[in-house]
Every structure is written in C-alpha cells, then in structure tokens.
Amino acid sequence: MNWISNYVRPKIRALVKKPEVPDNLWEKCPECGQMIFHRELENAGRVCPHCTYHMRIDAKTRLAMLFDDGAYERAPLPEIVSDPLKFRDRKRYSERLRESAAKIGEKDAIIVATGTMGGHATVIAAFNFAFMGGSMGIAVGEGLLAAARLAVEQEAPLIVIPSSGGARMQEGILSLMQMPRSVIAVDMVKEAGLPYIVLLTDPTTGGVSASFAMLGDIAIAEPGAVIGFAGARVIEETIRETLPEGFQRAEYLLEHGMVDMVVHRNELRDTLVRIISLLRDTGPRDEIPAIAEIEIEELHDKPHSGHHAEPVDGADAE
C-alpha cells in the first residue's frame, strides 16, 4: 500500500496534471470586461480591441511609440532635494519615493527626451502615472524647465504628455510653486516662436491641468481621458447638482471647445508628425515673390479694354 501511495499515485498525478498557466498572459479590460491576450493588447498599443478603451501606458512605451523608429535620447535632469519638508503620514515620504523608484525604475514622475518626429527635432516631456500618480513636485517642475530650455536650444517643438493627479501633497507649498514655474517654461518656448503641444492623457487633473497642461498652442486628447481640476464627486457635492453625462471626459471637452481634437492612440504619431510639419515646414519662400512678380508684369503689359483716361494734374482738373 505504501509503495502504491508513495510511488505510483504521484506519477499518475504528474501525468494527468494540467500545466500551470502564467497569470499575466491575459488582461481584463476595465471598461467592457473582456479578457485580452497580452500580445494582442500590446500590439494594439494597449487599446481594447472590443470597446477601444485606452488603457494607461508608461512614459517609456509612449516615447518609443512617438519618436522615429522608437529612438530617442534622455535628457539629464537636475539633482534636487528629494524630501525637503521631511514629510511623514502613514509612511515617510522618502520611503514612498524609494518604493516608487524601485517599482518602475525611475527617479521621479517625468522623463524628458529628445529625438526626431517625421525628421523634425522634437523634445518630449512625458509623465509616469505609476510614480505616485504622476504627481507634480520639485523634480517635475525642474524637468519641465529643462525640457523648455532644451527645446529652445535645439529650436525644436516641445510636446508635453501629462498623466497626473495634480500637485504632490508631500511637498506642500513647494509643489504648488511648480505651477507658476511650469508656466514660465511654457512662456520660454512660446517667446522663442516654437510650437508647444500638449497631449492630454488619462488622467490630467489638479494643479497640472490648472497650469501648463491647458496652455498648449494645440491641445490633443486621447479618447475617454479624464481632464479637469477637481473630481466630479467633489464638484457635485459642492454645487449640489448632477453633472452632465461624460463630464470631464475628452469628448465632452472637445464639444465645449476646451481641446482641439481627440485622437485614437494608434493615430497619434501620424497626427503629431503632420502638425509639426505644418508648423515647421515653411516651404519654398523664394517662389512666392517670383510668382507675384510675374502676375504683376502680365497686368502691366496687358492693354485695358475699357476707357482709359489721361492723367491730369490738379490745375487741369479744376
């Protein structure tokens, strides 16, 4: 009996046992609930093939999707004091920073990169929502200023891709100070006559939407992205009214003139390349005066068919 239970039964179980399937092969769409094979989802740019729900993607993936051939160089960001207020709630702020850094392999919530889009030199500042909700602290403010300086130096358009819950509460007033600093960064780019384009992704809220995120020369949004300042529940409780359906969604903002266009993720790169080309390709300027001169010469040489009055001076006219 021991021989059967110790040797025979385990071998039989091993033969009939089903192989273990990794848990990360399938992902459930949070919108429609459909299960999607991970390779199919990645090939679709993390857009649900059943309901076109746009799932969040990290900054590195987004940069690789936008730059030519997925090639770009990361710009070094200034070193900052990581925990200026020595803040602590349930955890020390420094500990939260270490956990987020270990989770996604980044020092903070922003990546600044330079490369080409459609052959045009371009600077992109992209947010990582996975790093403390993409919140804006001193590091993000410094990153935006660095991106603006780099764009001016390279005479390149600046594209900012926010994905943030707003200012970082653990840095207190120092995080709120990044709002005017980010506006200064935007002004640097605009004063240099360079395009400033904002790609609003899910979510773009709080102090981020109240500063640089809504100042773009062109504002593009991904479908279904939540864009606003305060949360919908907070607004309803404050004004004691029911908000319209789809309030703070990209499509609602497009209808009310807050964004210029809502673009599917798979069409974003082509759309941005086309916009940059329109803004940066000035065309063959020397041909335009040449054409105008030819038309003027033809008008001078062509005889007038109507009555032609001889010019008279003031005395003759009297």
C-alpha positions as CSV (number, residue, x, y, z in Angstrom):
1,M,0.0,0.0,0.0
2,N,2.9,2.4,0.8
3,W,4.5,1.6,-2.5
4,I,1.3,2.5,-4.4
5,S,0.7,5.7,-2.5
6,N,4.3,6.8,-2.4
7,Y,5.4,6.0,-6.0
8,V,2.5,5.0,-8.2
9,R,-0.1,7.7,-7.4
10,P,2.4,10.7,-7.6
11,K,3.5,9.5,-11.1
12,I,-0.1,9.2,-12.2
13,R,-1.0,12.6,-10.9
14,A,2.1,14.1,-12.6
15,L,0.9,12.6,-15.9
16,V,-2.7,13.9,-15.7
17,K,-1.9,17.3,-14.0
18,K,-2.6,20.3,-16.2
19,P,0.3,22.6,-16.8
20,E,0.3,25.9,-14.9
21,V,-0.7,28.9,-17.0
22,P,1.0,32.2,-16.0
23,D,-1.3,34.8,-14.6
24,N,0.0,37.6,-16.8
25,L,-1.0,36.1,-20.2
26,W,-4.5,37.7,-20.2
27,E,-5.7,41.1,-19.1
28,K,-9.2,42.2,-18.3
29,C,-10.5,45.4,-19.9
30,P,-11.7,47.6,-17.1
31,E,-14.4,49.1,-19.4
32,C,-16.1,46.1,-21.1
33,G,-14.7,43.3,-19.0
34,Q,-13.4,41.3,-22.0
35,M,-10.3,39.2,-21.5
36,I,-7.5,40.1,-23.9
37,F,-4.4,38.1,-24.7
38,H,-1.3,40.2,-23.6
39,R,0.4,40.1,-27.0
40,E,-2.7,41.2,-28.8
41,L,-3.1,44.1,-26.3
42,E,0.5,45.2,-26.6
43,N,0.2,45.1,-30.5
44,A,-2.8,47.3,-30.2
45,G,-1.0,49.9,-28.1
46,R,-2.9,48.8,-25.0
47,V,-6.2,49.8,-26.6
48,C,-9.0,47.3,-26.1
49,P,-9.9,45.7,-29.5
50,H,-13.5,45.2,-28.3
51,C,-14.5,48.6,-27.0
52,T,-11.4,50.9,-27.9
53,Y,-10.9,51.7,-24.2
54,H,-7.5,53.3,-23.9
55,M,-5.5,51.8,-21.0
56,R,-2.7,53.7,-19.4
57,I,0.8,53.2,-20.7
58,D,4.2,54.1,-19.1
59,A,6.3,57.0,-20.4
60,K,9.0,54.8,-22.0
61,T,6.4,53.0,-24.1
62,R,4.8,56.2,-25.2
63,L,8.2,57.8,-26.2
64,A,9.0,54.7,-28.2
65,M,5.6,55.0,-30.0
66,L,6.1,58.6,-30.9
67,F,9.8,59.1,-31.9
68,D,11.1,58.0,-35.3
69,D,12.0,54.3,-35.1
70,G,11.4,54.4,-31.4
71,A,14.8,56.0,-30.9
72,Y,15.4,58.9,-28.5
73,E,17.9,60.2,-26.0
74,R,17.0,61.0,-22.5
75,A,18.0,64.4,-21.2
76,P,19.7,64.6,-17.8
77,L,17.5,66.2,-15.1
78,P,18.9,68.5,-12.3
79,E,19.5,67.0,-8.9
80,I,17.1,68.1,-6.3
81,V,16.4,67.7,-2.6
82,S,14.2,64.6,-2.5
83,D,12.4,65.3,0.8
84,P,12.7,69.0,1.6
85,L,10.0,69.0,4.3
86,K,10.9,65.7,5.9
87,F,7.2,64.8,5.4
88,R,5.6,61.8,7.0
89,D,2.0,60.5,7.0
90,R,1.5,56.7,7.3
91,K,4.9,56.4,5.8
92,R,7.9,58.6,5.4
93,Y,7.9,60.5,2.1
94,S,11.4,59.3,1.4
95,E,10.2,55.7,1.8
96,R,7.4,56.3,-0.7
97,L,9.9,57.7,-3.2
98,R,12.1,54.6,-2.8
99,E,9.2,52.3,-3.3
100,S,8.0,54.1,-6.5
101,A,11.5,54.2,-7.9
102,A,12.0,50.5,-7.3
103,K,8.6,49.8,-8.8
104,I,9.2,51.5,-12.2
105,G,12.9,52.1,-12.2
106,E,12.7,55.9,-12.5
107,K,13.8,58.6,-10.1
108,D,10.5,60.6,-10.4
109,A,7.4,61.0,-12.4
110,I,8.8,62.7,-15.5
111,I,11.0,61.8,-18.4
112,V,12.5,64.3,-20.8
113,A,13.7,63.0,-24.1
114,T,14.9,64.3,-27.5
115,G,14.7,62.8,-30.9
116,T,13.1,63.2,-34.3
117,M,9.4,63.0,-35.4
118,G,9.0,62.9,-39.1
119,G,12.6,64.1,-39.4
120,H,12.0,67.1,-37.2
121,A,14.0,67.6,-34.0
122,T,11.4,67.3,-31.1
123,V,11.6,67.4,-27.3
124,I,9.0,65.4,-25.3
125,A,8.3,65.6,-21.6
126,A,6.2,62.5,-20.6
127,F,4.7,61.7,-17.2
128,N,4.6,58.3,-15.5
129,F,1.3,57.9,-13.6
130,A,2.8,54.8,-11.9
131,F,5.1,57.0,-10.0
132,M,3.0,58.4,-7.1
133,G,0.1,59.1,-9.5
134,G,2.3,61.3,-11.8
135,S,2.1,64.0,-9.1
136,M,4.0,67.2,-9.7
137,G,6.7,68.1,-7.2
138,I,10.0,69.9,-7.5
139,A,11.5,67.2,-9.7
140,V,8.7,67.6,-12.2
141,G,9.0,71.4,-12.2
142,E,12.7,71.1,-12.9
143,G,12.0,68.6,-15.6
144,L,9.6,70.9,-17.4
145,L,12.1,73.8,-17.2
146,A,14.8,71.5,-18.5
147,A,12.6,70.4,-21.4
148,A,11.8,74.0,-22.3
149,R,15.5,75.0,-22.3
150,L,16.4,72.0,-24.4
151,A,13.6,72.9,-26.9
152,V,14.8,76.5,-27.2
153,E,18.4,75.4,-27.5
154,Q,17.6,72.9,-30.3
155,E,14.9,75.2,-31.9
156,A,12.5,72.3,-31.6
157,P,8.8,71.9,-30.8
158,L,8.0,70.9,-27.2
159,I,5.4,68.2,-26.6
160,V,4.3,67.6,-23.0
161,I,2.3,64.5,-22.1
162,P,0.8,64.9,-18.7
163,S,-0.8,61.9,-16.8
164,S,-1.2,63.2,-13.3
165,G,-3.4,63.6,-10.3
166,G,-2.0,67.0,-9.6
167,A,0.4,68.6,-7.2
168,R,2.3,66.3,-4.8
169,M,0.9,66.9,-1.3
170,Q,4.1,65.6,0.4
171,E,6.0,68.7,-0.8
172,G,3.4,71.2,0.4
173,I,3.7,74.7,-0.9
174,L,6.9,73.7,-2.8
175,S,4.7,71.6,-5.1
176,L,2.3,74.4,-5.7
177,M,5.2,76.7,-6.6
178,Q,5.8,74.4,-9.6
179,M,2.6,75.7,-11.2
180,P,4.0,79.2,-12.0
181,R,7.4,77.7,-12.8
182,S,5.8,75.4,-15.4
183,V,4.0,78.4,-16.9
184,I,7.4,80.1,-17.1
185,A,8.7,77.1,-19.0
186,V,5.8,77.3,-21.5
187,D,6.5,81.1,-22.0
188,M,10.1,80.3,-22.8
189,V,9.1,78.1,-25.7
190,K,6.4,80.4,-27.0
191,E,8.7,83.5,-26.8
192,A,11.2,81.6,-29.0
193,G,8.5,81.2,-31.6
194,L,8.4,77.4,-31.2
195,P,5.3,75.2,-31.1
196,Y,4.1,74.0,-27.7
197,I,1.8,71.0,-28.0
198,V,0.0,69.2,-25.1
199,L,-1.2,65.6,-25.3
200,L,-3.8,65.2,-22.6
201,T,-4.0,61.6,-21.3
202,D,-5.9,59.8,-18.6
203,P,-5.9,61.4,-16.1
204,T,-4.9,65.1,-16.3
205,T,-6.2,66.8,-13.1
206,G,-5.5,69.1,-10.3
207,G,-2.6,71.6,-10.4
208,V,-1.3,70.1,-13.6
209,S,-4.5,70.9,-15.5
210,A,-4.6,74.4,-13.8
211,S,-1.1,75.3,-15.2
212,F,0.9,74.1,-18.2
213,A,-1.5,71.3,-19.3
214,M,-4.1,73.8,-20.6
215,L,-1.7,76.3,-22.3
216,G,-0.8,74.4,-25.4
217,D,-0.9,76.0,-28.8
218,I,-2.6,72.8,-29.8
219,A,-4.4,70.6,-27.3
220,I,-4.9,66.9,-28.2
221,A,-6.6,64.3,-26.0
222,E,-6.8,60.6,-26.0
223,P,-10.3,59.1,-26.2
224,G,-12.0,58.8,-22.8
225,A,-9.3,60.7,-20.9
226,V,-10.4,62.4,-17.7
227,I,-9.4,66.0,-17.8
228,G,-10.3,68.6,-15.2
229,F,-9.3,70.2,-11.9
230,A,-11.4,68.8,-9.0
231,G,-13.0,65.4,-9.1
232,A,-16.6,65.0,-10.4
233,R,-17.9,63.9,-7.0
234,V,-16.3,66.8,-5.2
235,I,-17.9,69.2,-7.8
236,E,-21.3,67.6,-7.4
237,E,-21.2,67.9,-3.6
238,T,-20.1,71.5,-3.8
239,I,-22.7,72.8,-6.3
240,R,-25.3,70.3,-5.3
241,E,-26.2,69.5,-8.9
242,T,-25.9,66.4,-11.1
243,L,-23.2,66.8,-13.7
244,P,-23.8,66.1,-17.4
245,E,-23.0,62.6,-18.6
246,G,-19.4,62.3,-19.7
247,F,-18.4,65.4,-17.8
248,Q,-14.6,65.9,-17.8
249,R,-14.1,63.3,-20.5
250,A,-12.1,64.2,-23.6
251,E,-15.1,64.1,-25.9
252,Y,-17.1,66.4,-23.7
253,L,-14.2,68.9,-23.6
254,L,-13.9,68.8,-27.4
255,E,-17.6,69.6,-27.8
256,H,-17.2,72.6,-25.5
257,G,-14.0,73.9,-27.1
258,M,-11.5,73.0,-24.4
259,V,-9.4,70.7,-26.6
260,D,-8.7,70.9,-30.3
261,M,-9.0,67.2,-31.2
262,V,-9.5,63.8,-29.8
263,V,-7.2,61.3,-31.5
264,H,-7.0,57.5,-31.2
265,R,-3.7,56.3,-29.8
266,N,-2.8,54.4,-33.0
267,E,-3.1,57.6,-35.0
268,L,-1.3,59.9,-32.5
269,R,2.1,59.7,-34.0
270,D,0.9,60.4,-37.6
271,T,-1.2,63.3,-36.3
272,L,1.6,64.9,-34.3
273,V,4.1,64.5,-37.2
274,R,1.6,66.2,-39.5
275,I,1.0,69.1,-37.1
276,I,4.8,69.6,-36.5
277,S,5.4,69.5,-40.3
278,L,2.7,72.1,-40.9
279,L,4.1,74.4,-38.2
280,R,7.8,73.9,-39.0
281,D,7.9,73.4,-42.8
282,T,7.7,77.0,-44.1
283,G,8.0,75.9,-47.8
284,P,10.0,77.4,-50.6
285,R,9.6,81.1,-49.8
286,D,11.5,82.4,-52.8
287,E,8.9,81.0,-55.2
288,I,6.1,83.1,-53.8
289,P,7.5,86.6,-54.7
290,A,8.6,85.2,-58.1
291,I,5.0,84.2,-59.0
292,A,3.7,87.5,-57.7
293,E,6.1,89.4,-59.9
294,I,5.1,87.5,-63.0
295,E,1.5,88.3,-62.4
296,I,2.2,92.0,-61.9
297,E,4.3,92.2,-65.1
298,E,1.5,90.5,-67.0
299,L,-1.0,93.0,-65.7
300,H,1.2,96.0,-66.8
301,D,1.8,94.5,-70.3
302,K,-1.8,93.6,-70.9
303,P,-3.8,96.5,-72.6
304,H,-7.0,97.6,-70.8
305,S,-10.2,97.0,-72.8
306,G,-12.2,99.9,-71.2
307,H,-12.0,103.6,-71.5
308,H,-8.6,104.9,-70.4
309,A,-8.5,108.5,-69.1
310,E,-5.3,110.5,-69.4
311,P,-3.9,111.6,-66.1
312,V,-4.4,115.3,-65.3
313,D,-2.8,117.5,-62.7
314,G,-4.8,119.4,-60.1
315,A,-4.9,122.7,-62.1
316,D,-6.3,121.0,-65.2
317,A,-8.9,119.2,-63.1
318,E,-10.2,122.5,-61.8
